[in-house]
Amino acid sequence: MPEAARRISPLALPEAYRLPARPDGTETAVMDAHRQATFLLGADLRLIERGMNLQLAILSDSRPVPYRTAAFAALTMPWSRAYALERDAVALALEGAYGSCAPLLRDAAEAIAVQTELKRTRFAGAEAWLAGVGEPDEERHGSLLPGFAIDVSAAETGEGELARVLRAASMAAGMAPSANLLQVASDSNRQRIAVTFGERAFHLGWAEITFGWLLALIGTQLELATGLTDVLNITPDRAAECVAWRTEAAGRLGRGERCRFEEAPIQGAAAGDWIVHNFRRGGSGSPRRIVLRA
């Protein structure tokens, strides 16, 4: 294969990440969702903004030629997808579209799981995989984008923060009847079934859940990146910034009053329950505990 085909081009990066501005000229509910989120969860949002920019800073530090390796290219492809999914989830959550965030963050978790597996295998096979890019497929008269088998099952079944977010977001994104009730009929009770349709009103519980998943995923990404000193240019100052960020995020996620998902296994059953703690629409509402049964 010609040497030129193995060249890794400089990584194209956004200049910076900025939180979405308040939407104008749209539904009142959407504007109110943005207003309440920035007021009640401003600390979460500022931390998310810093974490997104820390990702860009690490990648910017790693743009020089010595870091443009096959491992770098293999890593940054799923990383780019995770970053974009996180970015879009923030924008949707700030407009009250919480139901659309769970699929995005489930996929972001999977993209980070791919990176975790690449790190575990020390990027075995990455160079051979990229060597096939652009080769002609004579039978189909096209240029080849080859596959590369990556097993992320350990991330899905593990005990770490990434695995917990992946399972919770997958449950919330799925079409299980209990997930449907939580997403669009959570105000239902023994007297009535109250279904909403395409609602985009502010919901403190869903906002805390969504921003919590974002903080956990960004923290996992930063921890993963700072451990790849043979692939990325991780300066001591940047590593210290990431540690400080993750410490602050852990403090936000550890607040007892925060809305969150908890797995509750059932003895002898393949699938357990999920408990949603502190579920409420607004800051003045009474927190509820909801049990989701498969």
LINWOCOR-V388087 format. One record per residue. N is the residue number from 1. BURIAL is + if it has 9 or more other ideal C-beta (glycine too) atoms within 8 Angstrom, else -. D_LAST is the distance of its C-alpha to the last C-alpha in whole Angstrom. Layout:
# LINWOCOR-V388087
((N & BURIAL & D_LAST) (N & BURIAL & D_LAST))
This chain:
# LINWOCOR-V388087
((1 & - & 53) (2 & - & 55) (3 & - & 54) (4 & - & 53) (5 & + & 50) (6 & + & 49) (7 & - & 50) (8 & - & 47) (9 & - & 48) (10 & - & 47) (11 & - & 44) (12 & - & 44) (13 & - & 42) (14 & - & 42) (15 & - & 44) (16 & - & 42) (17 & + & 38) (18 & - & 39) (19 & + & 36) (20 & - & 36) (21 & - & 38) (22 & - & 38) (23 & + & 37) (24 & - & 40) (25 & - & 41) (26 & - & 37) (27 & - & 35) (28 & - & 35) (29 & + & 32) (30 & + & 32) (31 & + & 35) (32 & + & 33) (33 & + & 30) (34 & + & 32) (35 & + & 35) (36 & + & 32) (37 & + & 30) (38 & + & 34) (39 & - & 35) (40 & + & 32) (41 & + & 31) (42 & - & 34) (43 & - & 34) (44 & + & 31) (45 & + & 32) (46 & - & 36) (47 & + & 34) (48 & + & 32) (49 & + & 35) (50 & + & 37) (51 & + & 34) (52 & + & 35) (53 & + & 38) (54 & + & 38) (55 & + & 37) (56 & + & 39) (57 & + & 42) (58 & + & 41) (59 & + & 41) (60 & - & 44) (61 & + & 46) (62 & + & 45) (63 & + & 47) (64 & - & 50) (65 & - & 51) (66 & - & 51) (67 & + & 47) (68 & + & 47) (69 & - & 45) (70 & + & 43) (71 & + & 41) (72 & + & 41) (73 & + & 40) (74 & + & 37) (75 & + & 36) (76 & + & 36) (77 & - & 35) (78 & + & 31) (79 & + & 32) (80 & - & 34) (81 & + & 30) (82 & + & 28) (83 & + & 31) (84 & - & 31) (85 & + & 27) (86 & + & 27) (87 & + & 30) (88 & + & 29) (89 & + & 26) (90 & + & 28) (91 & + & 30) (92 & + & 27) (93 & + & 26) (94 & + & 29) (95 & + & 29) (96 & + & 26) (97 & + & 24) (98 & + & 21) (99 & - & 19) (100 & - & 21) (101 & + & 21) (102 & + & 18) (103 & + & 19) (104 & + & 22) (105 & + & 21) (106 & + & 19) (107 & + & 22) (108 & + & 24) (109 & + & 22) (110 & + & 23) (111 & + & 26) (112 & + & 27) (113 & + & 25) (114 & + & 28) (115 & + & 31) (116 & + & 29) (117 & + & 30) (118 & + & 33) (119 & + & 34) (120 & - & 33) (121 & - & 35) (122 & - & 38) (123 & + & 38) (124 & - & 39) (125 & - & 39) (126 & + & 39) (127 & + & 43) (128 & - & 43) (129 & + & 40) (130 & + & 42) (131 & + & 45) (132 & + & 44) (133 & + & 43) (134 & - & 45) (135 & - & 47) (136 & - & 48) (137 & + & 46) (138 & - & 49) (139 & - & 47) (140 & - & 45) (141 & - & 47) (142 & - & 45) (143 & - & 45) (144 & + & 42) (145 & - & 39) (146 & - & 38) (147 & - & 35) (148 & - & 34) (149 & - & 31) (150 & - & 29) (151 & - & 26) (152 & + & 24) (153 & - & 22) (154 & - & 23) (155 & + & 22) (156 & + & 18) (157 & - & 18) (158 & - & 21) (159 & - & 21) (160 & - & 23) (161 & - & 22) (162 & + & 22) (163 & + & 19) (164 & + & 17) (165 & + & 18) (166 & + & 17) (167 & + & 14) (168 & + & 13) (169 & + & 15) (170 & + & 13) (171 & + & 10) (172 & + & 12) (173 & + & 14) (174 & - & 11) (175 & - & 11) (176 & - & 7) (177 & - & 8) (178 & + & 6) (179 & + & 9) (180 & + & 11) (181 & + & 12) (182 & + & 12) (183 & + & 15) (184 & + & 17) (185 & + & 16) (186 & + & 16) (187 & - & 19) (188 & + & 17) (189 & - & 18) (190 & - & 19) (191 & - & 22) (192 & - & 21) (193 & - & 19) (194 & - & 20) (195 & - & 19) (196 & - & 21) (197 & - & 23) (198 & - & 24) (199 & - & 24) (200 & + & 26) (201 & + & 27) (202 & + & 27) (203 & + & 24) (204 & + & 24) (205 & + & 21) (206 & + & 20) (207 & + & 23) (208 & + & 23) (209 & + & 20) (210 & + & 21) (211 & + & 25) (212 & + & 23) (213 & + & 22) (214 & + & 25) (215 & + & 27) (216 & + & 25) (217 & + & 25) (218 & + & 29) (219 & + & 30) (220 & + & 28) (221 & + & 31) (222 & + & 34) (223 & + & 33) (224 & + & 33) (225 & + & 36) (226 & + & 38) (227 & - & 38) (228 & + & 39) (229 & - & 43) (230 & - & 44) (231 & + & 42) (232 & + & 42) (233 & - & 45) (234 & + & 44) (235 & - & 47) (236 & - & 47) (237 & - & 46) (238 & + & 43) (239 & + & 42) (240 & - & 42) (241 & + & 41) (242 & + & 38) (243 & + & 38) (244 & - & 39) (245 & + & 36) (246 & + & 33) (247 & - & 34) (248 & + & 34) (249 & + & 31) (250 & + & 30) (251 & - & 31) (252 & + & 29) (253 & + & 26) (254 & - & 27) (255 & - & 28) (256 & - & 26) (257 & - & 26) (258 & + & 24) (259 & + & 20) (260 & + & 18) (261 & + & 15) (262 & - & 14) (263 & + & 12) (264 & + & 11) (265 & - & 11) (266 & - & 11) (267 & - & 14) (268 & - & 14) (269 & - & 10) (270 & - & 10) (271 & - & 7) (272 & + & 7) (273 & + & 7) (274 & + & 9) (275 & + & 12) (276 & + & 14) (277 & + & 17) (278 & + & 20) (279 & + & 19) (280 & + & 22) (281 & - & 24) (282 & - & 27) (283 & - & 29) (284 & - & 30) (285 & - & 27) (286 & - & 25) (287 & + & 23) (288 & - & 19) (289 & + & 16) (290 & + & 13) (291 & + & 10) (292 & + & 7) (293 & - & 4) (294 & - & 0))
